Amino acid sequence: MPRPILRRTVDLSGFPDLVVIYLGMRVNHWTGLKTLFGFGPKIARSVEAQPDGLLLHEPLLWSMLPPHVGMRQYWRDFDALERWARSDPHRQWWQQFLRDTGGTGFWHEAYFMRGGMEAVYNDILVEIGFLRFAPAQAAKGPLFTARSRAGRTGESALPAAVTEEDLDR
């Protein structure tokens, strides 16, 4: 006789500002394999450092050909995620990546417990995620930062990892 299915749910009331973010790196050119494999140990070290606000990190594999890997992360709140993203080592990684993608593309999609979503796709040459159904727009001006794309009011007290002016150089 089959046993009853184990159905469970979770109480997220202790995480009113929860942010779930999916991040991915996709190899666009064979040279991107070196970039992709170079990020693995860096990400592992950053997760082991247990940044404030990171509740859980899960690695993901989207495809082997072309290689497309990523992660899902759960953050206590947007402020903790933004603080980490604007600090080292992430700030350095982001600056380097935006100077030279190393044959890869990188994207993220973020979902907020209190409502709203935002995403950015850098050198992603195929339509994935929101790009598959929503009109694409340039990530410039008011759509340049995750904070503004997510509709967060006010300016961050932290310096930006990269500015639009940096990319125009």
N, C-alpha and C positions, 0 to 999 in steps of 0.2 A: 504494500500500500504506500503510495507516495506521501511524503511528509508535507505538511502545510508550508507554503512559501514564507520565508522570513521577511516580513515587511517592516522597515524602520524609517524614521525620519530624524531630523535634527532640530534642536532648539537654537536658533540663531539670535535670540533676543539679547545675548551677551555681546553681540557683534553688530551693533546698529549701523556702523559706518564701514562695514566690510567691503573690500574691493577684491574682485577676482580678475586677474590679468593673464591672458594667454600671450605668449611671446614665441616667435619662430624665426629660424634662420634657414634659408633655402639656398642651395648651391646653384648659381647661374652659369658658372664656367668651372671647368675642372680645377682651375687654380683656387677656387673657393673651398676645396676640400681642406687645404692647409688652414685657411681662416676658420672654418667650422671646427676642425679638430683642436685648433689653438684656443678656442673659447671654452671648451669643455672643462679643463682644469681650473680656469679662472672663475667660471660660474660655480663650480663645486666649492672652491675656497671661499667665495663670497657667501654662499649658503651656510657653510660650516661656521662662519663668523657670526651667524645668527643676528642679522641686522634687526634693530628695534622695529617691531611691527610686522615682521614676516611671520605668519602663522604656519604656513606649509608651502613646500616647494615640491612639485612633481614633474619629472622629466617626461617628455612625450616624443613619439616618433610618428610623423605624418606619412613619409614615404622614403623608400630606399633609393629610387631612381626617379627624378634626381633626389639626392639627399635633402631632406627637409625635416629638421628636428626642432624641438622647442620645449616649452615648459608651461605649466600652469602654476600660478602662485596666488596665495590667499594672503592679503594684507589687512591688518587691523583697521586701517583708515587711509584715505588719500594722502593726508599729510605725512604719514610714515613712509609711504611709497615714494612720494615726491622728494622727501628729505634724502632717501637712499639714492634715488635716481640723479640727484643734483650733487652728490658727494662722490669722492673717490672710493672704490675704483671705477664705479659705473660712469662717472663723468668723463674719465680718461678714455674708457672704451668707446663711449658715444662720440667723443670728439674725433678719435682715430677712425672709427667706422665712417663717419660722415665726410672725412677727408679722402678715404679710400675704402670702398666696400670689400675689397679683397676677393672679388668674384662671387659675392653672395648678395642676397637681399635679406632685409630684416623687417619684421612687422610686430605690432602688438594690438590687441583689442582688450579694452578694460570695461568691466561691468560693475556698477555701483549699487549697493544694497538700497540706498535711499533714492535710487532712480538715475537713469542716464547711462550712456555708453560713449566710448570714444575709441578711435583707432588711428594708426598711422602705418603706412606701407612704404618702405624705402627700397628702391630697386627690386620690388617684387614684380616680376615680368608676366605673371599669370594672375587671373582673378581668383582670389581666395576670400573666405570670410565675407565681410560686409561688401567687399568689392564685387561679389558675384550678383548682388541685387540692388545696391544703392549707387547713385551717381557718384563718381570719383570727383574730387576737388583737389586743387593744389594745397599742400600743407604750408600755407604762407599767411602772413598777417594774423588775423584773429584765430586762424586754424593752425598756427605754428606749434603751440605748446599743448601738452595733454591737459593742463589746467584750464586753458581757454576752450579747448574742444569739448571738455567735460562740463562746461558751463559753470565752473567754480568762480566765484566772485573774488575780487581783490587780487593783488599781486603777491607772489611768493616772497617771503623774507630772504630766501636763498638765491644766490646768483644762478642764472641759467647755466646748464652744462654747455649748451651751444646756443648762439643767437642767430637770427636770420642773417645778420651782417657777416657773421663768421662764414656762412655758407656761400655768400655772394663773392667772397674773396677768391 
